[in-house]
């Protein structure tokens, strides 16, 4: 494997782990989705509530 592939795999794994950690955190789903939406707004990405629900469902289905 090329070193770049290893780095990308580690970064991808960290992102996936963080997403799964957020979804299984002890806070309620509503609070977690609000935090995700607030974070994305800070980064300039705007999502509607139904889009956040769809994103959460996609992440959950990927497990």
N, C-alpha and C positions, 0 to 999 in steps of 0.2 A: 504494500500500500504506500502511496505517496504521502509525505508528511502533511500536505494540504488536506488530503482526505481525512486523515486522523484528526486534525484540528477541527475541521468542519463537523465531524462525527461527535467530538466532545462538546462543541458549542451546541449542536442540535440536541444532544442528550440533556444538556443543562437546561435548555429552553423547555424541552418536553417535561423534564422533571419539575421545573418550576410551575408549569401549567397544571400538572397533575396535583402538585402540592397545594396549589391554590384551590382547586376544585374539591379536595378532600380535607381542607382546613376545618377547624371546629366552628367557624363562623357560619352563619346562614348563607344560603345561596344568593339571596337578595343583596346582602352586604358585600359579598365577594364580587358579584357582578357590578355593583356600584363602584367598588374600588378599581376594578379592571377598566370600567368606562372612564373614571376620573383620570387614571393613568394614561389611557389612550388619548384623552382630550388634551392632556399636558403635552403629548407628543404631536398634536395636530391632527389626530385621527378621530373622526366623529362617527359614532355608531348609534343607531336607534336601538330601543329595548329589544325588539324582536331579532335584530341582528346579533345582539349579545347572547340571547337565548340560543340562536342557531349556532353560534361559535362554541358555546359551552356544550351543546349537544354533539357537535362534531368532535370536540376534544374527548368527550366521554366515550363516544363510539370508537375512537381510535385505540382505546385501551385494549 
